[in-house]
Amino acid sequence: SLNSIDAYHRTRHTIQELRKNGFDQIYKKVDSTLRGNPGAEIDAAMEAGKYTLAVIAPAAPRNGRIITNGICQANNIPIKKTESGKDPFTPLETSFVPEIVMKQYPEKVGHIDLRTLRDGQNAVNQKTLELLREGCYAILFDSETCEDLRLLAGIPFHRIARTLYVGSSGLAEFICEPESETNTTIDVASKRIVFFIGSLMDTSIIQSDFAVSTGRAREIILDTEMLLGSLEQAATIVLSQVADLMAQPQHIILRTVGSVSEKDDLLVEKGYLSKYRDKLGSFIGCIAQEIVSRHRITNLFATGGNTFLSLAEGMKIKGLELVAEIIP
């Protein structure tokens, strides 16, 4: 939820620091539905890393996110018409990815279609060189399947130009594809999971409702108006509810009430949206720290980048270890 200027400077600074510390291979992660500030971040990454080509492939086919004819679709619906397109912080005016990127990127963005990609390395190299000569240093690649992304990851673009790969978890899977699968065992002190659902997207609410309907989870609602009041009072109420649920065997879900479609107009009208976001972040960090301290919970789940960041900051988490993907 940063603005484009802040996103540019933060990305640029981060990559400069990484390069100073010996990290020369950078993968620029973007949201598969292009939320946020992809153009500004790509621009910053290319400048800081001295890249002369950005290979852009945001598709995540395992999650129903594909790119065809330059159009990003989520479960066969153009993203402009989905919840992501109506994001309260960075709404989308189009589903055409080059246009989305060029809103914040200073140069023209090229496009290589699915047919060219599937024609193989020589066809892709020829088209890439043509686009570079036309001044398109950032190029979007259509991708419909995991095999498309595997094909793209196998093309040696570094022989043409210093290359920055830009994508979601989809392309990352094949750029960093391990030579063999390894089994990872994680030791935990407790089996109880506490879920923090800070996302206002309908999908998160549907998933929470399903978990509760199976009888495997109990739910605590974080009311918008309550969070806009006294955080100390709200924390007392919620922690009391958590203590009551700890006597039961189910997992615990803490989530915001309603959805973007229900709340967006009201929040914008009252000027609450930014206040709500900031207060919710502080609240989640405080609650997470108290739950871990009081109840010896070791397994926390957070959905949404802002929710996770708030949780990490509240618990003073300084580093992350990526162990394994639980499920696509």
C-alpha positions as a LaTeX table, in Angstrom:
\begin{tabular}{lrrr}
\hline
Residue & $x$ (\AA) & $y$ (\AA) & $z$ (\AA) \\
\hline
Ser1 & 0.00 & 0.00 & 0.00 \\
Leu2 & 3.00 & 2.35 & $-0.51$ \\
Asn3 & 2.64 & 5.11 & $-3.07$ \\
Ser4 & 4.66 & 4.75 & $-6.28$ \\
Ile5 & 7.41 & 7.19 & $-5.22$ \\
Asp6 & 8.03 & 5.44 & $-1.90$ \\
Ala7 & 7.90 & 2.04 & $-3.61$ \\
Tyr8 & 10.51 & 3.20 & $-6.15$ \\
His9 & 12.94 & 4.48 & $-3.52$ \\
Arg10 & 12.52 & 1.49 & $-1.21$ \\
Thr11 & 13.11 & $-0.98$ & $-4.05$ \\
Arg12 & 16.10 & 0.95 & $-5.35$ \\
His13 & 17.70 & 1.20 & $-1.91$ \\
Thr14 & 17.12 & $-2.48$ & $-1.15$ \\
Ile15 & 18.75 & $-3.69$ & $-4.38$ \\
Gln16 & 21.67 & $-1.31$ & $-3.96$ \\
Glu17 & 22.28 & $-2.72$ & $-0.48$ \\
Leu18 & 22.01 & $-6.29$ & $-1.74$ \\
Arg19 & 24.55 & $-5.62$ & $-4.49$ \\
Lys20 & 26.93 & $-4.02$ & $-1.99$ \\
Asn21 & 26.76 & $-7.24$ & 0.00 \\
Gly22 & 27.56 & $-9.49$ & $-2.95$ \\
Phe23 & 24.09 & $-10.47$ & $-4.20$ \\
Asp24 & 24.10 & $-9.98$ & $-7.95$ \\
Gln25 & 21.24 & $-12.25$ & $-9.04$ \\
Ile26 & 17.95 & $-10.56$ & $-8.18$ \\
Tyr27 & 14.43 & $-11.87$ & $-8.78$ \\
Lys28 & 11.85 & $-9.07$ & $-8.64$ \\
Lys29 & 8.68 & $-10.48$ & $-7.11$ \\
Val30 & 5.38 & $-8.91$ & $-8.14$ \\
Asp31 & 1.78 & $-9.75$ & $-7.38$ \\
Ser32 & 0.24 & $-12.14$ & $-9.91$ \\
Thr33 & $-2.70$ & $-9.75$ & $-10.33$ \\
Leu34 & $-0.41$ & $-6.69$ & $-10.59$ \\
Arg35 & $-1.57$ & $-5.00$ & $-7.40$ \\
Gly36 & 0.79 & $-2.47$ & $-5.88$ \\
Asn37 & 3.33 & $-0.48$ & $-7.89$ \\
Pro38 & 4.88 & $-2.90$ & $-10.41$ \\
Gly39 & 6.02 & $-0.23$ & $-12.89$ \\
Ala40 & 7.82 & 1.89 & $-10.32$ \\
Glu41 & 9.46 & $-1.14$ & $-8.73$ \\
Ile42 & 10.65 & $-2.55$ & $-12.06$ \\
Asp43 & 12.09 & 0.85 & $-12.98$ \\
Ala44 & 13.92 & 1.08 & $-9.65$ \\
Ala45 & 15.21 & $-2.50$ & $-9.84$ \\
Met46 & 16.55 & $-2.03$ & $-13.36$ \\
Glu47 & 18.33 & 1.19 & $-12.44$ \\
Ala48 & 19.80 & $-0.08$ & $-9.16$ \\
Gly49 & 20.89 & $-3.39$ & $-10.68$ \\
Lys50 & 22.14 & $-1.92$ & $-13.97$ \\
Tyr51 & 19.85 & $-4.27$ & $-15.91$ \\
Thr52 & 19.27 & $-3.71$ & $-19.62$ \\
Leu53 & 16.39 & $-6.18$ & $-20.01$ \\
Ala54 & 13.43 & $-7.01$ & $-17.77$ \\
Val55 & 11.71 & $-10.34$ & $-18.52$ \\
Ile56 & 8.23 & $-9.88$ & $-17.08$ \\
Ala57 & 6.00 & $-12.92$ & $-16.49$ \\
Pro58 & 3.51 & $-12.44$ & $-13.60$ \\
Ala59 & 1.46 & $-15.57$ & $-14.40$ \\
Ala60 & 0.82 & $-18.16$ & $-11.68$ \\
Pro61 & $-1.05$ & $-20.94$ & $-13.53$ \\
Arg62 & $-1.34$ & $-23.17$ & $-10.45$ \\
Asn63 & $-3.43$ & $-20.41$ & $-8.88$ \\
Gly64 & $-5.49$ & $-19.66$ & $-11.96$ \\
Arg65 & $-3.53$ & $-16.53$ & $-12.92$ \\
Ile66 & $-2.57$ & $-16.50$ & $-16.62$ \\
Ile67 & $-1.46$ & $-13.98$ & $-19.27$ \\
Thr68 & $-2.80$ & $-14.28$ & $-22.83$ \\
Asn69 & $-2.57$ & $-11.56$ & $-25.49$ \\
Gly70 & $-1.10$ & $-9.38$ & $-22.76$ \\
Ile71 & $-4.28$ & $-9.64$ & $-20.67$ \\
Cys72 & $-3.96$ & $-10.85$ & $-17.09$ \\
Gln73 & $-6.80$ & $-13.15$ & $-16.02$ \\
Ala74 & $-7.69$ & $-14.64$ & $-12.65$ \\
Asn75 & $-9.74$ & $-17.81$ & $-13.04$ \\
Asn76 & $-10.56$ & $-16.78$ & $-16.63$ \\
Ile77 & $-11.79$ & $-13.31$ & $-15.61$ \\
Pro78 & $-9.81$ & $-10.20$ & $-16.66$ \\
Ile79 & $-8.30$ & $-8.77$ & $-13.48$ \\
Lys80 & $-9.95$ & $-5.36$ & $-13.93$ \\
Lys81 & $-13.27$ & $-7.10$ & $-13.24$ \\
Thr82 & $-12.06$ & $-9.01$ & $-10.17$ \\
Glu83 & $-11.55$ & $-7.99$ & $-6.56$ \\
Ser84 & $-7.90$ & $-7.23$ & $-7.32$ \\
Gly85 & $-8.98$ & $-4.70$ & $-9.91$ \\
Lys86 & $-11.11$ & $-2.98$ & $-7.28$ \\
Asp87 & $-8.36$ & $-2.90$ & $-4.65$ \\
Pro88 & $-9.01$ & 0.20 & $-2.48$ \\
Phe89 & $-5.35$ & 1.27 & $-2.52$ \\
Thr90 & $-4.27$ & 0.49 & $-6.10$ \\
Pro91 & $-7.36$ & $-0.07$ & $-8.32$ \\
Leu92 & $-6.75$ & $-1.15$ & $-11.92$ \\
Glu93 & $-8.11$ & 0.70 & $-14.95$ \\
Thr94 & $-7.13$ & $-2.04$ & $-17.41$ \\
Ser95 & $-6.26$ & $-5.74$ & $-17.57$ \\
Phe96 & $-3.57$ & $-5.21$ & $-20.25$ \\
Val97 & $-0.30$ & $-5.72$ & $-18.41$ \\
Pro98 & 1.94 & $-3.42$ & $-20.53$ \\
Glu99 & $-0.45$ & $-0.53$ & $-19.80$ \\
Ile100 & $-0.46$ & $-1.34$ & $-16.07$ \\
Val101 & 3.35 & $-1.32$ & $-15.96$ \\
Met102 & 3.68 & 1.80 & $-18.13$ \\
Lys103 & 1.59 & 3.85 & $-15.72$ \\
Gln104 & 4.74 & 4.08 & $-13.59$ \\
Tyr105 & 7.49 & 2.91 & $-15.94$ \\
Pro106 & 9.18 & 5.62 & $-18.10$ \\
Glu107 & 9.72 & 3.54 & $-21.25$ \\
Lys108 & 7.57 & 1.54 & $-23.64$ \\
Val109 & 6.88 & $-2.05$ & $-22.52$ \\
Gly110 & 7.16 & $-4.75$ & $-25.18$ \\
His111 & 5.06 & $-7.90$ & $-25.49$ \\
Ile112 & 5.87 & $-11.42$ & $-26.69$ \\
Asp113 & 2.85 & $-13.59$ & $-27.29$ \\
Leu114 & 2.23 & $-17.24$ & $-26.51$ \\
Arg115 & 2.80 & $-18.44$ & $-30.07$ \\
Thr116 & 6.29 & $-16.90$ & $-30.22$ \\
Leu117 & 7.20 & $-18.30$ & $-26.81$ \\
Arg118 & 6.11 & $-21.81$ & $-27.79$ \\
Asp119 & 8.00 & $-21.57$ & $-31.08$ \\
Gly120 & 11.13 & $-21.90$ & $-28.96$ \\
Gln121 & 14.38 & $-20.20$ & $-28.05$ \\
Asn122 & 15.38 & $-18.92$ & $-31.50$ \\
Ala123 & 11.99 & $-17.27$ & $-32.09$ \\
Val124 & 12.04 & $-15.67$ & $-28.64$ \\
Asn125 & 15.62 & $-14.42$ & $-29.05$ \\
Gln126 & 14.83 & $-12.86$ & $-32.43$ \\
Lys127 & 11.71 & $-11.08$ & $-31.14$ \\
Thr128 & 13.51 & $-9.95$ & $-27.97$ \\
Leu129 & 16.32 & $-8.38$ & $-30.02$ \\
Glu130 & 13.75 & $-6.60$ & $-32.22$ \\
Leu131 & 12.02 & $-5.14$ & $-29.17$ \\
Leu132 & 15.32 & $-4.06$ & $-27.60$ \\
Arg133 & 16.24 & $-2.22$ & $-30.81$ \\
Glu134 & 12.85 & $-0.45$ & $-30.59$ \\
Gly135 & 13.70 & 0.74 & $-27.07$ \\
Cys136 & 11.58 & $-1.81$ & $-25.19$ \\
Tyr137 & 13.87 & $-2.81$ & $-22.34$ \\
Ala138 & 10.99 & $-4.31$ & $-20.35$ \\
Ile139 & 9.12 & $-7.14$ & $-22.08$ \\
Leu140 & 5.96 & $-8.94$ & $-20.99$ \\
Phe141 & 5.70 & $-12.65$ & $-21.87$ \\
Asp142 & 2.37 & $-14.43$ & $-22.24$ \\
Ser143 & 2.18 & $-17.58$ & $-20.07$ \\
Glu144 & $-0.79$ & $-19.91$ & $-19.82$ \\
Thr145 & 0.71 & $-23.04$ & $-18.24$ \\
Cys146 & 3.54 & $-24.09$ & $-15.96$ \\
Glu147 & 5.27 & $-25.53$ & $-19.01$ \\
Asp148 & 5.24 & $-22.06$ & $-20.60$ \\
Leu149 & 7.02 & $-20.67$ & $-17.54$ \\
Arg150 & 9.49 & $-23.54$ & $-17.50$ \\
Leu151 & 10.26 & $-22.84$ & $-21.18$ \\
Leu152 & 10.74 & $-19.14$ & $-20.45$ \\
Ala153 & 13.02 & $-19.83$ & $-17.49$ \\
Gly154 & 15.22 & $-22.03$ & $-19.68$ \\
Ile155 & 15.98 & $-19.35$ & $-22.28$ \\
Pro156 & 19.48 & $-17.86$ & $-21.74$ \\
Phe157 & 18.54 & $-14.18$ & $-21.94$ \\
His158 & 21.85 & $-13.31$ & $-20.25$ \\
Arg159 & 23.55 & $-13.91$ & $-23.60$ \\
Ile160 & 21.55 & $-10.99$ & $-25.02$ \\
Ala161 & 21.52 & $-8.51$ & $-22.13$ \\
Arg162 & 21.94 & $-8.17$ & $-18.40$ \\
Thr163 & 18.57 & $-9.61$ & $-17.36$ \\
Leu164 & 16.20 & $-8.97$ & $-14.47$ \\
Tyr165 & 13.46 & $-11.58$ & $-14.04$ \\
Val166 & 10.14 & $-10.18$ & $-12.85$ \\
Gly167 & 7.28 & $-12.44$ & $-11.84$ \\
Ser168 & 5.16 & $-14.05$ & $-9.18$ \\
Ser169 & 5.67 & $-17.39$ & $-7.48$ \\
Gly170 & 4.93 & $-18.99$ & $-10.86$ \\
Leu171 & 8.11 & $-18.04$ & $-12.69$ \\
Ala172 & 10.16 & $-18.20$ & $-9.48$ \\
Glu173 & 9.38 & $-21.91$ & $-9.21$ \\
Phe174 & 11.22 & $-22.60$ & $-12.47$ \\
Ile175 & 13.95 & $-19.98$ & $-12.24$ \\
Cys176 & 14.97 & $-21.58$ & $-8.94$ \\
Glu177 & 13.89 & $-25.13$ & $-9.76$ \\
Pro178 & 15.81 & $-27.55$ & $-7.50$ \\
Glu179 & 17.63 & $-30.52$ & $-8.97$ \\
Ser180 & 15.83 & $-32.91$ & $-6.65$ \\
Glu181 & 12.98 & $-32.82$ & $-4.16$ \\
Thr182 & 13.85 & $-32.90$ & $-0.48$ \\
Asn183 & 11.62 & $-33.76$ & 2.43 \\
Thr184 & 11.56 & $-31.09$ & 5.11 \\
Thr185 & 10.42 & $-31.72$ & 8.66 \\
Ile186 & 9.53 & $-28.75$ & 10.84 \\
Asp187 & 9.51 & $-29.17$ & 14.61 \\
Val188 & 6.89 & $-27.10$ & 16.39 \\
Ala189 & 6.09 & $-26.70$ & 20.08 \\
Ser190 & 2.31 & $-26.57$ & 19.61 \\
Lys191 & $-0.19$ & $-27.87$ & 17.08 \\
Arg192 & $-2.66$ & $-25.01$ & 17.49 \\
Ile193 & $-2.71$ & $-22.47$ & 14.66 \\
Val194 & $-3.82$ & $-18.86$ & 15.03 \\
Phe195 & $-4.84$ & $-17.29$ & 11.72 \\
Phe196 & $-4.66$ & $-13.53$ & 11.15 \\
Ile197 & $-6.92$ & $-12.63$ & 8.21 \\
Gly198 & $-6.36$ & $-8.92$ & 7.60 \\
Ser199 & $-7.31$ & $-9.03$ & 3.92 \\
Leu200 & $-10.56$ & $-7.33$ & 2.89 \\
Met201 & $-10.91$ & $-9.60$ & $-0.16$ \\
Asp202 & $-14.02$ & $-11.76$ & $-0.45$ \\
Thr203 & $-11.90$ & $-14.85$ & $-1.12$ \\
Ser204 & $-10.32$ & $-14.66$ & 2.34 \\
Ile205 & $-13.74$ & $-14.37$ & 3.95 \\
Ile206 & $-15.07$ & $-17.37$ & 2.01 \\
Gln207 & $-12.03$ & $-19.42$ & 3.09 \\
Ser208 & $-12.50$ & $-18.40$ & 6.73 \\
Asp209 & $-16.18$ & $-19.29$ & 6.63 \\
Phe210 & $-15.32$ & $-22.69$ & 5.20 \\
Ala211 & $-12.76$ & $-23.41$ & 7.92 \\
Val212 & $-15.35$ & $-22.54$ & 10.59 \\
Ser213 & $-18.07$ & $-24.60$ & 8.88 \\
Thr214 & $-15.90$ & $-27.74$ & 9.05 \\
Gly215 & $-15.73$ & $-27.40$ & 12.84 \\
Arg216 & $-11.93$ & $-27.21$ & 12.81 \\
Ala217 & $-11.69$ & $-23.50$ & 13.59 \\
Arg218 & $-13.40$ & $-20.88$ & 15.73 \\
Glu219 & $-13.57$ & $-17.26$ & 14.68 \\
Ile220 & $-13.10$ & $-13.86$ & 16.32 \\
Ile221 & $-14.27$ & $-10.85$ & 14.32 \\
Leu222 & $-12.21$ & $-7.65$ & 14.37 \\
Asp223 & $-14.85$ & $-4.97$ & 13.93 \\
Thr224 & $-13.90$ & $-1.89$ & 11.90 \\
Glu225 & $-15.52$ & 0.67 & 14.20 \\
Met226 & $-13.96$ & $-0.99$ & 17.25 \\
Leu227 & $-10.47$ & $-0.68$ & 15.77 \\
Leu228 & $-11.01$ & 2.99 & 14.96 \\
Gly229 & $-11.62$ & 3.60 & 18.68 \\
Ser230 & $-9.33$ & 2.67 & 21.55 \\
Leu231 & $-6.82$ & $-0.01$ & 20.56 \\
Glu232 & $-6.14$ & $-0.81$ & 24.21 \\
Gln233 & $-9.82$ & $-1.47$ & 24.86 \\
Ala234 & $-10.13$ & $-3.50$ & 21.65 \\
Ala235 & $-7.07$ & $-5.59$ & 22.61 \\
Thr236 & $-8.55$ & $-6.35$ & 26.03 \\
Ile237 & $-11.78$ & $-7.58$ & 24.45 \\
Val238 & $-10.07$ & $-9.70$ & 21.78 \\
Leu239 & $-7.50$ & $-11.25$ & 24.14 \\
Ser240 & $-10.33$ & $-12.25$ & 26.47 \\
Gln241 & $-12.08$ & $-13.95$ & 23.55 \\
Val242 & $-8.85$ & $-15.71$ & 22.60 \\
Ala243 & $-8.41$ & $-16.98$ & 26.17 \\
Asp244 & $-11.94$ & $-18.43$ & 26.09 \\
Leu245 & $-11.29$ & $-20.23$ & 22.79 \\
Met246 & $-8.00$ & $-21.66$ & 24.05 \\
Ala247 & $-10.07$ & $-23.98$ & 26.21 \\
Gln248 & $-11.47$ & $-25.51$ & 23.01 \\
Pro249 & $-9.53$ & $-27.81$ & 20.63 \\
Gln250 & $-10.11$ & $-25.84$ & 17.42 \\
His251 & $-7.76$ & $-23.49$ & 15.64 \\
Ile252 & $-8.48$ & $-19.77$ & 16.02 \\
Ile253 & $-9.17$ & $-17.26$ & 13.25 \\
Leu254 & $-9.01$ & $-13.51$ & 13.81 \\
Arg255 & $-10.35$ & $-11.61$ & 10.82 \\
Thr256 & $-11.74$ & $-8.27$ & 9.79 \\
Val257 & $-15.47$ & $-8.00$ & 9.21 \\
Gly258 & $-17.05$ & $-7.49$ & 5.79 \\
Ser259 & $-15.40$ & $-7.12$ & 2.42 \\
Val260 & $-14.12$ & $-4.40$ & 0.15 \\
Ser261 & $-17.40$ & $-4.26$ & $-1.75$ \\
Glu262 & $-19.38$ & $-3.77$ & 1.47 \\
Lys263 & $-17.03$ & $-1.40$ & 3.27 \\
Asp264 & $-15.04$ & 0.51 & 0.69 \\
Asp265 & $-17.54$ & 3.33 & 0.06 \\
Leu266 & $-18.10$ & 3.93 & 3.76 \\
Leu267 & $-14.41$ & 3.92 & 4.60 \\
Val268 & $-13.50$ & 6.28 & 1.77 \\
Glu269 & $-16.42$ & 8.59 & 2.53 \\
Lys270 & $-15.35$ & 8.99 & 6.17 \\
Gly271 & $-11.65$ & 9.15 & 5.33 \\
Tyr272 & $-11.16$ & 6.00 & 7.39 \\
Leu273 & $-9.30$ & 3.82 & 4.90 \\
Ser274 & $-5.73$ & 4.87 & 5.69 \\
Lys275 & $-6.49$ & 5.22 & 9.41 \\
Tyr276 & $-8.06$ & 1.78 & 9.45 \\
Arg277 & $-5.09$ & 0.21 & 7.67 \\
Asp278 & $-2.55$ & 1.74 & 10.06 \\
Lys279 & $-4.53$ & 0.91 & 13.19 \\
Leu280 & $-5.22$ & $-2.63$ & 12.04 \\
Gly281 & $-1.50$ & $-3.14$ & 11.48 \\
Ser282 & $-0.59$ & $-1.94$ & 14.96 \\
Phe283 & $-3.37$ & $-3.99$ & 16.48 \\
Ile284 & $-2.35$ & $-7.22$ & 14.74 \\
Gly285 & 1.27 & $-6.84$ & 15.86 \\
Cys286 & 0.24 & $-6.23$ & 19.47 \\
Ile287 & $-2.26$ & $-9.10$ & 19.56 \\
Ala288 & 0.18 & $-11.57$ & 17.97 \\
Gln289 & 2.85 & $-10.78$ & 20.52 \\
Glu290 & 0.42 & $-11.21$ & 23.44 \\
Ile291 & $-1.02$ & $-14.49$ & 22.12 \\
Val292 & 2.43 & $-16.03$ & 21.69 \\
Ser293 & 3.53 & $-14.83$ & 25.11 \\
Arg294 & 0.42 & $-15.86$ & 27.04 \\
His295 & $-0.51$ & $-19.12$ & 25.33 \\
Arg296 & 2.80 & $-20.51$ & 23.97 \\
Ile297 & 1.48 & $-20.56$ & 20.41 \\
Thr298 & 4.19 & $-21.22$ & 17.81 \\
Asn299 & 2.16 & $-21.48$ & 14.61 \\
Leu300 & 0.88 & $-18.22$ & 13.16 \\
Phe301 & $-0.68$ & $-17.78$ & 9.74 \\
Ala302 & $-1.10$ & $-14.36$ & 8.10 \\
Thr303 & $-2.79$ & $-13.54$ & 4.81 \\
Gly304 & $-1.89$ & $-10.36$ & 2.98 \\
Gly305 & 1.45 & $-8.58$ & 2.81 \\
Asn306 & 0.47 & $-5.76$ & 5.17 \\
Thr307 & $-0.92$ & $-8.23$ & 7.71 \\
Phe308 & 2.25 & $-10.31$ & 7.68 \\
Leu309 & 4.48 & $-7.23$ & 7.90 \\
Ser310 & 2.51 & $-5.94$ & 10.90 \\
Leu311 & 2.74 & $-9.31$ & 12.61 \\
Ala312 & 6.49 & $-9.53$ & 11.98 \\
Glu313 & 7.12 & $-6.00$ & 13.24 \\
Gly314 & 4.98 & $-6.54$ & 16.34 \\
Met315 & 6.88 & $-9.70$ & 17.22 \\
Lys316 & 10.25 & $-8.14$ & 16.33 \\
Ile317 & 11.00 & $-10.78$ & 13.70 \\
Lys318 & 14.28 & $-9.81$ & 12.04 \\
Gly319 & 14.69 & $-12.55$ & 9.46 \\
Leu320 & 12.91 & $-15.27$ & 7.52 \\
Glu321 & 13.88 & $-18.75$ & 6.45 \\
Leu322 & 12.03 & $-20.13$ & 3.46 \\
Val323 & 11.61 & $-23.83$ & 4.12 \\
Ala324 & 9.03 & $-25.27$ & 1.72 \\
Glu325 & 5.78 & $-24.54$ & $-0.08$ \\
Ile326 & 2.90 & $-26.09$ & 1.85 \\
Ile327 & 0.51 & $-26.16$ & $-1.10$ \\
Pro328 & 0.37 & $-24.30$ & $-4.46$ \\
\hline
\end{tabular}
